[in-house]
Amino acid sequence: MNLDRIHSILNNKEKSDVFYDERPVWIQGINDDMAKVGFIDNFEEKDVYIQDLYERNLYN
């Protein structure tokens, strides 16, 4: 994922399914090339590289 797509997700009211390491996350904030994410399945938070976030492609 790239920074432009992150900004698009954060500024859009539509739901986007974002994943990190096969786990669904929500983006809490960004700082340069890092994003703070919270995991949907528990209360864990983590700083990850934006490039390591991805959206599932339903057509593959």
C-alpha positions as CSV (number, residue, x, y, z in Angstrom):
1,M,0.0,0.0,0.0
2,N,1.2,3.5,-0.6
3,L,0.7,6.8,1.3
4,D,-1.9,8.2,-1.2
5,R,-4.1,5.1,-0.7
6,I,-3.8,5.5,3.1
7,H,-4.9,9.1,2.8
8,S,-7.8,8.1,0.6
9,I,-8.9,5.4,3.1
10,L,-8.7,7.9,6.0
11,N,-10.6,10.6,4.2
12,N,-13.3,8.4,2.9
13,K,-16.4,7.3,4.9
14,E,-16.7,4.0,3.1
15,K,-15.4,0.9,4.8
16,S,-12.1,-0.5,3.5
17,D,-10.7,-3.9,4.6
18,V,-7.1,-3.3,5.4
19,F,-4.8,-6.1,6.6
20,Y,-1.4,-6.6,8.1
21,D,0.1,-10.1,8.3
22,E,-3.2,-11.8,7.4
23,R,-5.0,-9.9,10.3
24,P,-7.6,-7.2,9.8
25,V,-6.5,-3.8,11.2
26,W,-7.8,-0.2,11.4
27,I,-5.4,2.6,10.8
28,Q,-5.1,4.9,13.8
29,G,-2.6,7.4,12.3
30,I,0.3,7.8,10.0
31,N,3.8,9.3,10.4
32,D,6.1,9.4,7.4
33,D,6.3,5.8,6.2
34,M,4.9,4.3,9.4
35,A,1.3,3.7,10.4
36,K,-0.1,2.9,13.9
37,V,-2.7,0.2,13.5
38,G,-5.0,-1.5,15.9
39,F,-6.0,-5.1,15.3
40,I,-9.7,-5.8,14.9
41,D,-9.5,-9.2,16.8
42,N,-8.0,-7.8,20.0
43,F,-6.7,-4.6,21.7
44,E,-3.2,-5.0,20.3
45,E,-1.6,-1.9,18.6
46,K,1.5,-1.9,16.5
47,D,3.6,0.5,14.4
48,V,4.1,-0.9,10.9
49,Y,5.5,0.2,7.6
50,I,2.8,1.5,5.3
51,Q,4.1,-0.7,2.5
52,D,3.3,-3.8,4.6
53,L,-0.4,-2.9,4.7
54,Y,-2.7,-4.3,2.0
55,E,-6.3,-4.7,0.9
56,R,-7.6,-8.0,-0.1
57,N,-8.4,-8.3,-3.8
58,L,-11.7,-10.1,-4.1
59,Y,-11.2,-10.8,-7.7
60,N,-8.0,-13.0,-7.3
